[in-house]
Every structure is written in C-alpha cells, then in structure tokens.
Amino acid sequence: MFGLFKAKDPVVNLTPQEVAERLKTNEILLVDVREPSEFAAEHIKGAVNVPLSRLSAEALPETKGRTLVMQCLAGGRSSQGVNTCRGFGLGVDHHMQGGLNAWKAAGLPTVR
C-alpha cells in the first residue's frame, strides 16, 4: 500500500545569482508569473511575462532547449506556477527562490 503513490519531485530552488549566471549563458528561460502591471513596473531583463492567473501550457513560450524557470515577487506564486505546470503534464521544476525581492537584495539590476 505504501509503494502505490510516488512522491512528486521537489521544486528546484535557484538563487538569484544562479539565475543571473544562467541568463547570461542563455541556459534558462525566465518566466515572470506576476501580473502585467507588476511586470511593467519592474522586471528582470530577459524575463517573459506569463501571469499565473493566465498560465496554461499554450501560454508558455518555446524554451528552445533552455530550462524554464518560474519567478515572481517573493517565491510563492512561482512555486505555485511550477505545480500548475506539472498539473498540465509539463516537466517544469525550477523557480527562483525569493523572487524579485531576493534578486534586488542581491544587488542585481532590474528594468523599470
């Protein structure tokens, strides 16, 4: 009975520094799941906006071999986005821990 249910793979937490390095080398596609008004006010250069409220398999951009990484303001919505994508049957398992707040706290630049 105990072997019937497989535990979900854990969400992979990337630090802002890891995300910054992987953006430079084009290894990742950063998806900002905040609402469009939040994204317009401030975002990470290179991120694409797919709001959690509109997240679907069809809404996600083509990754072109890159790892898809979810990001939000503090980490909660991006974690939820990973789980939503898994519900669609997609192999998404990365998000940026601490979100945009952690990115800025690390002294990394944003676009306003």
GUMAR-882343 format. One line per field, with one value per atom (N, C-alpha, C): residue in one letter; chain; atom name; x, y, z. Coordinates in steps of 0.001 Angstrom, whole numbers, plus 524288, in hexadecimal, padded with zeros to 5 digits. Example, Ala and Ser with C-alpha at 12.3 -4.5 7.8 and 13.67 -1.06 7.14 Angstrom:
<atoms>
residu = c(a,a,a,s,s,s)
chaine = c(A,A,A,A,A,A)
atome = c(N,CA,C,N,CA,C)
X = c(83386,8300C,83390,83232,83566,83264)
Y = c(7E9C6,7EE6C,7F31C,7F736,7FBDC,8001E)
Z = c(81E78,81E78,81E78,81BA8,81BE4,81EBE)
</atoms>
This chain:
<atoms>
residu = c(m,m,m,f,f,f,g,g,g,l,l,l,f,f,f,k,k,k,a,a,a,k,k,k,d,d,d,p,p,p,v,v,v,v,v,v,n,n,n,l,l,l,t,t,t,p,p,p,q,q,q,e,e,e,v,v,v,a,a,a,e,e,e,r,r,r,l,l,l,k,k,k,t,t,t,n,n,n,e,e,e,i,i,i,l,l,l,l,l,l,v,v,v,d,d,d,v,v,v,r,r,r,e,e,e,p,p,p,s,s,s,e,e,e,f,f,f,a,a,a,a,a,a,e,e,e,h,h,h,i,i,i,k,k,k,g,g,g,a,a,a,v,v,v,n,n,n,v,v,v,p,p,p,l,l,l,s,s,s,r,r,r,l,l,l,s,s,s,a,a,a,e,e,e,a,a,a,l,l,l,p,p,p,e,e,e,t,t,t,k,k,k,g,g,g,r,r,r,t,t,t,l,l,l,v,v,v,m,m,m,q,q,q,c,c,c,l,l,l,a,a,a,g,g,g,g,g,g,r,r,r,s,s,s,s,s,s,q,q,q,g,g,g,v,v,v,n,n,n,t,t,t,c,c,c,r,r,r,g,g,g,f,f,f,g,g,g,l,l,l,g,g,g,v,v,v,d,d,d,h,h,h,h,h,h,m,m,m,q,q,q,g,g,g,g,g,g,l,l,l,n,n,n,a,a,a,w,w,w,k,k,k,a,a,a,a,a,a,g,g,g,l,l,l,p,p,p,t,t,t,v,v,v,r,r,r)
chaine = c(A,A,A,A,A,A,A,A,A,A,A,A,A,A,A,A,A,A,A,A,A,A,A,A,A,A,A,A,A,A,A,A,A,A,A,A,A,A,A,A,A,A,A,A,A,A,A,A,A,A,A,A,A,A,A,A,A,A,A,A,A,A,A,A,A,A,A,A,A,A,A,A,A,A,A,A,A,A,A,A,A,A,A,A,A,A,A,A,A,A,A,A,A,A,A,A,A,A,A,A,A,A,A,A,A,A,A,A,A,A,A,A,A,A,A,A,A,A,A,A,A,A,A,A,A,A,A,A,A,A,A,A,A,A,A,A,A,A,A,A,A,A,A,A,A,A,A,A,A,A,A,A,A,A,A,A,A,A,A,A,A,A,A,A,A,A,A,A,A,A,A,A,A,A,A,A,A,A,A,A,A,A,A,A,A,A,A,A,A,A,A,A,A,A,A,A,A,A,A,A,A,A,A,A,A,A,A,A,A,A,A,A,A,A,A,A,A,A,A,A,A,A,A,A,A,A,A,A,A,A,A,A,A,A,A,A,A,A,A,A,A,A,A,A,A,A,A,A,A,A,A,A,A,A,A,A,A,A,A,A,A,A,A,A,A,A,A,A,A,A,A,A,A,A,A,A,A,A,A,A,A,A,A,A,A,A,A,A,A,A,A,A,A,A,A,A,A,A,A,A,A,A,A,A,A,A,A,A,A,A,A,A,A,A,A,A,A,A,A,A,A,A,A,A,A,A,A,A,A,A,A,A,A,A,A,A)
atome = c(N,CA,C,N,CA,C,N,CA,C,N,CA,C,N,CA,C,N,CA,C,N,CA,C,N,CA,C,N,CA,C,N,CA,C,N,CA,C,N,CA,C,N,CA,C,N,CA,C,N,CA,C,N,CA,C,N,CA,C,N,CA,C,N,CA,C,N,CA,C,N,CA,C,N,CA,C,N,CA,C,N,CA,C,N,CA,C,N,CA,C,N,CA,C,N,CA,C,N,CA,C,N,CA,C,N,CA,C,N,CA,C,N,CA,C,N,CA,C,N,CA,C,N,CA,C,N,CA,C,N,CA,C,N,CA,C,N,CA,C,N,CA,C,N,CA,C,N,CA,C,N,CA,C,N,CA,C,N,CA,C,N,CA,C,N,CA,C,N,CA,C,N,CA,C,N,CA,C,N,CA,C,N,CA,C,N,CA,C,N,CA,C,N,CA,C,N,CA,C,N,CA,C,N,CA,C,N,CA,C,N,CA,C,N,CA,C,N,CA,C,N,CA,C,N,CA,C,N,CA,C,N,CA,C,N,CA,C,N,CA,C,N,CA,C,N,CA,C,N,CA,C,N,CA,C,N,CA,C,N,CA,C,N,CA,C,N,CA,C,N,CA,C,N,CA,C,N,CA,C,N,CA,C,N,CA,C,N,CA,C,N,CA,C,N,CA,C,N,CA,C,N,CA,C,N,CA,C,N,CA,C,N,CA,C,N,CA,C,N,CA,C,N,CA,C,N,CA,C,N,CA,C,N,CA,C,N,CA,C,N,CA,C,N,CA,C,N,CA,C,N,CA,C,N,CA,C,N,CA,C,N,CA,C,N,CA,C,N,CA,C,N,CA,C,N,CA,C,N,CA,C,N,CA,C,N,CA,C,N,CA,C)
X = c(80325,80000,80359,807A6,80ADB,80DE7,80EB5,81197,80E25,8091C,8058B,805F0,8076D,80780,80D17,80E7A,813BA,813C4,81787,81803,8199C,8178F,81912,81EBE,82159,826AA,82681,82A5D,82A5C,82B42,8296F,82A6D,83032,832C1,83847,83898,83AE8,83B75,840A4,84071,8452A,845C3,84A86,84B8A,84B74,84AB8,84B0D,8504B,85478,8599D,859E6,857B7,857A1,8545E,84FED,84C90,84F6E,85209,854E8,85914,85C02,8601B,85DC7,8598E,85722,85459,85286,85060,854AF,8593A,85DAE,85F41,85F0D,860B6,85C2D,8578D,852DD,8513C,85260,850F5,84B4B,84904,843B8,84023,83B1F,83705,83440,834AD,83268,82CDE,82915,82392,821BB,82060,81E61,8187C,81685,810F2,80DBC,8100B,80D13,80954,805D1,80204,804BD,80275,804EE,80650,8031E,80451,80933,809D9,80E7D,8135A,812DB,81729,818C2,814E3,815F9,818BE,81778,819D6,81F96,820EE,82658,826D0,82AE8,82BD7,831A0,832E7,8383C,838E8,83D1E,83E33,83E81,83BA5,83B9C,83712,83454,82FD0,82B35,827E0,822FC,81E8E,81A60,815FF,8119B,81082,80BFD,80969,8057F,8031F,800E1,80193,7FF7D,7F9A3,7F6EE,7F142,7EFC4,7F37A,7F272,7F5EC,7F872,7FC2F,7F97C,7FB70,7F99D,7FE33,7FDD1,801FB,802C9,7FE89,7FED3,80131,800A9,8029B,80881,80AE1,81082,81378,81792,81AAB,81DF9,81FAE,8232E,8285B,82A4A,82F20,83407,83392,8380A,83CA9,83B8E,83FA2,8416A,83F4D,840CA,83D59,83F33,83C30,83878,83379,82F9E,82FE0,83074,830CF,82C80,82948,82516,82732,824F6,82696,821EF,821A9,81D85,81FF1,81CEC,81EFB,82204,81FC8,82240,82321,8210A,821E7,81D11,818DC,81417,8114B,8106F,80DA2,810D3,815FA,8192F,8191E,8191A,81899,81357,80F4D,80A1A,80A01,80CC4,80D1C,80FA4,813BB,8163D,8123F,80F62,80B80,80718,80582,80184,80375,8084C,80A8C,80AE7,80C47,80C6E,80703,80306,7FDA9,7FC39,7FECD,7FDF9,80124,80459,807AF,80CE8,80E45,81334,8178C,81C3A,820BE,8234B,82041,82248,82356,8281B,8293C,82CDC,82E0C,8319A,82EC7,8304A,82E8B,832DE,83280,83662,83489,8377D,8362F,8367E,83253,8323C,8306C,82FE1,82DC7,830C5,82DEF,8303C,83263,82FF2,831F1,8377A,8386A,83D9E,8417C,83FA7,842E4,844FA,8416C,842FB,84668,8453B,8485C,84DFD,84E99,853CC,856A3,85412,8568C,85677,85311,852CC,84F16,85018,84D20,847B3,84434,83EFD,83DED,839D3,8380B,83326,83308,82E7A,82C26)
Y = c(7FB62,80000,804EC,804EC,8099B,80AB8,806F1,807BF,8096C,80A19,80B62,81100,81484,81A07,81BF8,81E12,82029,825E6,82759,82CD1,83027,834DA,83879,83A09,83AF0,83CE8,84241,8436E,84887,84CF3,85181,8562A,85788,858C7,85A41,86020,86195,86715,86927,86D05,86F94,874C8,87634,87B4A,87F71,88459,88884,8887E,88762,88740,882E7,87E58,87A0E,87B8D,87E16,87FC5,883C7,88785,88B87,88911,88563,882C8,87FAA,87CEC,879AF,87CFA,8819A,88530,88713,8883F,88A0E,88606,88113,87CE5,87AA8,87D02,87B6E,875C3,873E9,86E97,86E2A,8729E,87281,87647,87539,878D5,87A63,87F4F,88135,88313,880AF,8820C,884B4,889AA,88CCE,88BFD,889AA,8885A,88C8F,89129,8956E,897C3,89AFA,89D72,8A177,8A295,8A62C,8AB87,8ADA3,8B2BF,8B26C,8AE24,8AD65,8ACE9,8A9D9,8A907,8AE2D,8B14E,8B64C,8BA15,8B9D8,8BD62,8BC23,8B717,8B56D,8AFA5,8AE43,8A8B8,8A7C1,8A2D9,8A133,8A11A,8A36D,8A388,89DF5,89CFB,897D2,89466,89602,892FB,893D9,88FE0,89065,8900F,892D3,89320,88F7D,88BA5,88833,88807,88B61,88BB7,8867C,88576,880B3,88043,884AE,884B0,882EB,882EA,88150,87CCD,87A52,87633,87170,86FD9,86B16,868F3,8641A,861C9,864E7,866D9,869CA,86F3A,87170,876BA,876E7,87284,87269,872CC,875F8,8766E,87190,870F0,86CA6,86D60,86946,869B7,8692D,866D4,8661F,86398,85F7F,85C8D,85ECB,8634F,865A8,86389,863F5,8627A,866EA,865B0,8699F,86A72,86F5E,870CB,874BD,8738F,87714,87B00,87FC2,883E8,8876B,8896F,88D1F,89144,89377,8977E,8952B,89121,88F02,8891C,88668,880C9,87D6F,87F7C,87C66,87B30,87F2A,87E55,87B1A,87BC0,878AB,872E8,871C4,86C57,86A1C,86D3C,86B9F,86ACF,86E24,86D90,86874,866E4,861D8,85D79,85D93,8597A,85992,85E38,85EA6,85C2E,85D59,85B13,85526,8533B,84D8C,84B32,84E16,84C54,84BE8,84F03,84EBB,84A4D,847BB,84389,8457C,84A59,84C95,84B83,84AE4,849C4,84EAE,85218,856F1,855FE,85724,8563B,85A48,85E8F,8628D,867B0,86A25,86F81,87264,87793,87AC6,87BCC,879CE,87A55,8800B,881E8,8873D,88B45,889B5,88D13,89229,895E9,89AFE,89DA9,89CD8,89F2A,89D48,89834,8960A,897D9,89843,89A2E,89FAA,8A31B,8A87A,8A899,8A55F,8A525,8A362,8A059,89E90,8A2BB,8A730,8AB77,8AAC2,8A765,8A66C,8AA5A,8ABC6,8AFF2,8AE4D,8B223,8B14F,8B56A,8B475,8B827,8BAC0,8BFF2,8C2F2,8C5E7)
Z = c(80000,80000,80000,802EA,80359,7FE5C,7FAF7,7F621,7F1A2,7F27F,7EE3E,7EC66,7EFBD,7EE68,7EE19,7E996,7E8DE,7EA8C,7EDB9,7EF5A,7EAAF,7EA7A,7E653,7E715,7E2A9,7E300,7E596,7E8C7,7EB5E,7E772,7E8D9,7E5B9,7E65B,7E20D,7E22F,7E321,7E780,7E8FB,7E6F3,7E37E,7E1A0,7E46A,7E5B1,7E810,7E3C5,7E540,7E157,7DE69,7E127,7DEAF,7DA8D,7DBC6,7D7F9,7D333,7D422,7CFD6,7CC75,7CEE0,7CBF9,7C879,7CA9E,7C78E,7C30D,7C40E,7BFFD,7BBDC,7BD5B,7B96F,7B5C4,7B7F6,7B4CD,7B0B8,7B22C,7AE99,7AB70,7ABFE,7A91B,7AA37,7AEF3,7B086,7B241,7B3CB,7B5ED,7B316,7B395,7B1F9,7B703,7B87D,7BD5A,7BC4E,7BEFD,7BE62,7C35E,7C2DE,7C737,7C76D,7CBA3,7CC03,7CECD,7CFA1,7D1FC,7CDF4,7CFC5,7CC45,7C8BF,7C42E,7C076,7C2C0,7C625,7C87C,7CBEC,7CEB6,7D1F8,7CE8A,7CA60,7C6BF,7C438,7C29A,7C00D,7C3BB,7C8B5,7CC87,7CD6E,7CD66,7CE56,7CD33,7CA56,7C92F,7C81E,7C794,7C672,7C089,7BEAF,7B911,7B6FC,7B2CD,7B062,7B20D,7B631,7B7FD,7B451,7B3DB,7B0FF,7B4EA,7B3D2,7B77F,7B5D3,7B91D,7B888,7BDE2,7BECD,7C401,7C5D7,7CACD,7CD1E,7CC20,7CC24,7CB4F,7C5D0,7C237,7BCC8,7BB0F,7BEC8,7BD8D,7BB32,7B6B3,7B419,7B0FD,7AF59,7AC34,7A735,7A501,7A01E,7A0E1,7A580,7A685,7A73A,7A87F,7A967,7A43F,7A41E,79F50,79E60,7999B,79826,79B02,79D70,7A07C,79D21,79892,794FF,797C1,79AC3,79D6E,7A299,7A410,7A909,7AD68,7B233,7B6C8,7B814,7B8CC,7BA3E,7C023,7C1B6,7C739,7C86A,7CC49,7CDEC,7D1E9,7D1C1,7D555,7D66A,7DB36,7DCB4,7E044,7E3CA,7E743,7EBDA,7EE5E,7F315,7F2F3,7EF1B,7EE9D,7EF0F,7F139,7F1EE,7ECDF,7E9A4,7E4B6,7E0E3,7E0F5,7DD58,7DED5,7E3DD,7E5B2,7E404,7E48A,7E2DD,7DCF2,7DA0C,7D460,7D2C6,7D599,7D48B,7D53E,7D98B,7DA8C,7D688,7D4C8,7D0BF,7CBB1,7CA36,7C577,7C5DD,7CA64,7CB2D,7CA6D,7CC0F,7CB4B,7C58E,7C243,7BC99,7BA2C,7BD5F,7BB5F,7B94D,7BA88,7B8B4,7BCA0,7BAC5,7BE16,7C03A,7C280,7C4C5,7CA8B,7CC4E,7D1D9,7D44C,7D18E,7D39C,7D4BC,7D8F2,7D9FB,7DCE9,7DCB9,7DF64,7E4F4,7E89A,7EE1F,7EFCA,7F246,7F43D,7F049,7EB5E,7E74E,7E671,7E453,7E30D,7E7EA,7EC5B,7F133,7F25F,7F1CC,7F2C9,7EE9C,7E9C0,7E56E,7E6BC,7E85D,7E9A5,7EE8E,7F261,7F72A,7F5F6,7F1C3,7F02C,7ECFC,7EC1E,7E93F,7E35C,7E170,7DBCC,7D945,7D453,7D1D2,7CFF1,7CFAA,7CD95,7C95D,7C671,7C27A,7C49E,7C45F,7C639,7C1AF)
</atoms>
